[in-house]
Amino acid sequence: MSRALGVVRAVGTIAGLTLTTALLFPAQWVLLKRRSAHAGAPPWWWHRTAVRLVGLRVETHGAPAGQRPLLLVANHVSWLDIVVLGSLMPLSFVAKAEVAGWPVFGFLARMQRTVFVDRTRRTATRGAAGDIAARLRRGDPIVLFAEGTSSNGAEVLPFRSALVGASQQAIADGLPAMVQPVSIVYTRRNGLPLGRRGRAAIAWYGDMEIAGHLWGVLADGAIDALVSFGEPIAFGPDSDRKRVTATAEAAVRAMTAAALAGRPQPSVAPPGR
């Protein structure tokens, strides 16, 4: 794609996202003020529109669990993960506290009903776990990027167990909560398979500056993403948090390795698509 076409594409995408935000989020503001059970719908529609505008093609293998409470435990590659997962179903995310203050992204995260956590303070992490548990008890699926940071797209970093334990706090009426492993892999760009270097260009990690990365993604063309849902793990009152986390991590590593090798599990369409 030529530079001029890339500029046109990026500007058009930004204009489309701005218009979508202007149309959807006044209604979202009202729903949030009223604590409506339907507050997950406008962000879902926003992300569904965004994947089309950005040029993301999302393929799914497996499906989200139907049982609630449900904590989706995923690897983290890029800010694109939010759009990819957010397009599949109404859900919310856990994010580091500083995201709340970012221009544009912070506003969108708050409208998404994101749970913010200061990972540098243990007491804050415990408080965030309580917030996550309360949301899970209400039936809201929550996405936790359990690595605590993003990777280069070709590997899965060790999972942290502290916030996975929030699902145990959400147990009610003796029924277990569900912790479901989720793998996100970016497989193609403009129809061409991505190698390690290509995935690293899509990934947003380390000290990358977000504005330049965002512009590059919007200008450079279509990206294929593969989301794999693993077998849900029952998290009961007597379950060990670290063992559940390790099981989820192993599943995400296996699904990611299979996707990178071009051998994902059989595809099942998720609900609501």
C-alpha positions in Angstrom: 0.0 0.0 0.0 1.4 3.4 -1.0 2.0 6.1 1.6 -0.7 8.3 0.2 -3.3 5.5 0.3 -2.2 4.7 3.9 -2.8 8.3 5.0 -6.2 8.3 3.4 -7.0 4.9 5.0 -5.9 6.1 8.5 -7.7 9.4 8.3 -10.9 7.7 7.1 -10.7 5.2 9.9 -10.2 7.8 12.6 -13.1 9.8 11.2 -15.3 6.7 11.2 -14.4 5.9 14.8 -15.0 9.4 15.9 -18.5 9.4 14.3 -19.3 6.0 15.8 -18.2 7.3 19.2 -20.4 10.4 18.8 -23.4 8.3 17.9 -23.1 5.5 20.5 -21.6 7.0 23.7 -24.2 9.6 24.7 -26.6 6.6 25.0 -23.9 4.7 26.9 -23.5 7.6 29.3 -27.2 7.5 30.1 -27.1 3.7 30.6 -24.1 4.0 33.0 -25.8 6.7 35.0 -28.9 4.5 35.4 -26.7 1.4 36.1 -28.6 -0.4 33.4 -28.1 -4.1 32.7 -27.8 -3.1 29.0 -24.7 -0.9 29.5 -22.5 -3.6 27.8 -24.3 -3.2 24.4 -23.0 0.2 23.1 -19.3 -0.8 23.6 -20.0 -4.1 21.9 -21.5 -2.3 18.9 -18.6 0.2 18.9 -16.0 -2.6 18.7 -18.0 -4.5 16.0 -17.9 -1.3 14.0 -14.2 -0.7 14.8 -13.0 -4.1 13.5 -14.6 -3.3 10.1 -13.2 0.2 10.0 -9.7 -0.8 11.1 -9.7 -3.8 8.8 -9.5 -6.5 11.4 -10.7 -10.0 10.4 -11.5 -12.0 13.5 -11.6 -15.8 13.4 -12.7 -17.7 16.5 -12.0 -21.2 17.6 -14.1 -22.5 20.5 -16.6 -20.3 22.2 -17.1 -18.3 25.4 -18.5 -20.4 28.2 -22.2 -19.8 28.9 -22.0 -20.3 32.6 -21.6 -17.3 34.9 -19.6 -15.9 36.8 -17.0 -15.9 33.9 -13.5 -14.6 34.0 -11.7 -14.7 30.6 -8.0 -15.1 31.2 -6.0 -14.0 28.0 -2.6 -13.3 26.7 -1.9 -9.7 25.7 -0.2 -8.6 22.5 -1.5 -5.1 21.6 -4.2 -2.5 22.2 -5.8 -4.2 19.3 -6.7 -7.1 21.7 -9.4 -4.8 23.2 -11.1 -4.3 19.9 -10.8 -7.9 18.9 -12.3 -9.4 22.1 -14.7 -6.5 22.5 -16.3 -7.3 19.1 -17.2 -10.8 20.1 -19.6 -10.2 23.0 -20.5 -7.6 25.6 -17.8 -7.7 28.2 -15.4 -5.5 30.3 -11.7 -5.5 30.9 -9.2 -5.1 33.7 -6.5 -2.5 33.0 -3.7 -0.8 34.8 -4.6 2.4 36.7 -2.7 4.8 34.4 -4.9 3.9 31.4 -7.7 5.8 33.0 -5.8 9.1 32.5 -4.8 8.5 28.9 -6.3 10.8 26.3 -9.1 9.2 24.3 -8.2 5.7 25.4 -9.0 6.5 29.0 -12.4 7.8 28.1 -13.2 4.8 26.0 -12.0 2.5 28.8 -14.3 4.2 31.3 -17.2 3.9 28.9 -16.4 0.2 28.5 -16.8 -0.1 32.4 -13.1 -1.1 32.8 -11.9 -2.1 36.2 -8.7 -0.2 36.9 -6.0 -1.6 39.2 -2.8 -0.2 40.6 -0.5 -3.2 40.4 2.2 -1.4 42.3 0.3 -1.4 45.6 -0.8 -4.8 47.1 -3.7 -3.2 48.9 -5.0 -1.6 45.7 -4.8 -5.0 44.0 -7.0 -6.6 46.8 -9.5 -3.8 46.3 -9.6 -4.3 42.6 -10.2 -8.0 43.1 -13.2 -7.1 45.2 -14.5 -4.8 42.4 -13.9 -7.6 39.8 -15.8 -10.1 42.0 -18.7 -7.8 42.4 -19.0 -7.4 38.6 -18.7 -11.1 38.0 -21.5 -11.8 40.5 -23.7 -9.5 38.5 -23.1 -11.7 35.4 -20.6 -9.5 33.6 -17.9 -11.4 31.7 -14.5 -9.8 32.6 -11.3 -10.1 30.6 -8.1 -10.3 32.5 -4.7 -10.0 30.7 -3.0 -12.2 33.2 0.6 -11.5 32.1 0.2 -8.0 33.5 1.8 -6.5 30.4 1.9 -7.1 26.6 4.3 -9.4 24.7 5.9 -9.4 21.2 3.1 -11.6 19.9 5.3 -14.7 19.5 5.3 -15.8 23.1 3.3 -16.0 26.3 4.7 -14.4 29.4 4.1 -15.9 32.9 0.6 -15.4 34.3 0.1 -13.6 37.6 -2.4 -15.2 39.9 -3.4 -12.3 42.2 -6.4 -11.1 40.2 -7.4 -14.6 39.0 -8.5 -15.2 42.6 -11.2 -12.6 42.2 -13.3 -15.3 40.5 -13.3 -17.3 43.7 -14.7 -14.3 45.6 -17.6 -14.2 43.0 -18.8 -17.7 43.9 -22.4 -17.7 45.0 -25.0 -20.4 46.0 -22.3 -23.0 46.0 -21.8 -23.0 42.3 -18.2 -22.6 40.9 -17.1 -19.6 38.9 -15.6 -20.3 35.5 -12.1 -19.2 34.5 -11.7 -19.6 30.7 -8.3 -19.5 28.9 -8.2 -17.3 25.8 -5.5 -17.0 23.2 -5.0 -14.1 20.8 -2.7 -14.5 17.8 -2.3 -12.2 14.8 -1.8 -14.4 11.8 -1.8 -12.3 8.5 -1.4 -8.8 7.3 -2.9 -7.8 3.9 -3.5 -11.5 3.3 0.2 -12.5 3.8 1.3 -14.7 6.7 3.1 -13.0 9.5 6.5 -14.1 10.7 8.0 -13.3 14.0 9.1 -9.8 12.8 5.6 -9.1 11.3 3.9 -10.0 14.6 6.3 -7.8 16.5 5.3 -4.9 14.3 1.6 -5.4 15.2 2.3 -6.0 18.9 2.5 -3.0 21.2 4.9 -3.7 24.0 7.9 -2.4 25.9 8.4 1.4 25.5 6.6 1.8 22.2 4.9 5.2 21.6 1.2 4.6 21.1 0.4 7.4 18.7 2.9 6.2 16.1 1.9 2.6 16.5 -1.7 3.4 16.2 -1.1 5.3 13.0 0.9 2.5 11.5 -1.8 -0.1 12.2 -4.5 2.1 10.7 -2.5 3.0 7.6 -1.0 -0.3 6.8 -3.9 -2.5 5.9 -6.0 -5.5 7.0 -4.9 -7.7 9.9 -6.2 -11.2 10.6 -6.6 -12.2 14.3 -7.3 -15.7 15.6 -9.0 -16.0 19.0 -9.1 -19.4 20.6 -11.3 -20.2 23.6 -10.1 -23.0 25.8 -11.9 -25.4 28.1 -13.4 -23.5 31.1 -11.9 -24.3 34.5 -14.2 -24.6 37.4 -13.0 -22.4 40.3 -14.8 -23.6 43.5 -14.4 -22.6 47.1 -11.6 -25.1 47.7 -9.7 -24.5 44.5 -6.1 -23.3 44.6 -5.7 -19.9 42.9 -2.1 -20.6 41.8 -3.0 -24.0 40.4 -6.0 -22.6 38.4 -3.8 -19.8 37.1 -1.1 -22.3 36.1 -3.7 -24.5 34.3 -5.0 -21.5 32.4 -1.5 -20.4 31.5 -0.7 -23.8 30.1 -3.8 -23.8 28.0 -3.1 -20.4 26.6 0.4 -21.4 25.8 -0.8 -24.5 24.0 -3.5 -22.7 22.0 -1.0 -19.9 21.1 1.6 -22.4 19.9 -1.0 -24.3 17.8 -2.2 -21.1 16.2 1.3 -19.9 15.4 2.0 -23.3 13.8 -1.3 -23.1 11.8 -3.0 -25.9 13.7 -5.8 -24.3 15.8 -8.6 -26.4 17.3 -11.9 -26.8 15.3 -13.8 -23.6 14.9 -17.2 -22.9 16.7 -19.0 -19.6 16.2 -19.4 -17.7 19.4 -22.9 -16.6 20.5 -24.2 -13.2 19.3 -22.2 -13.1 16.0 
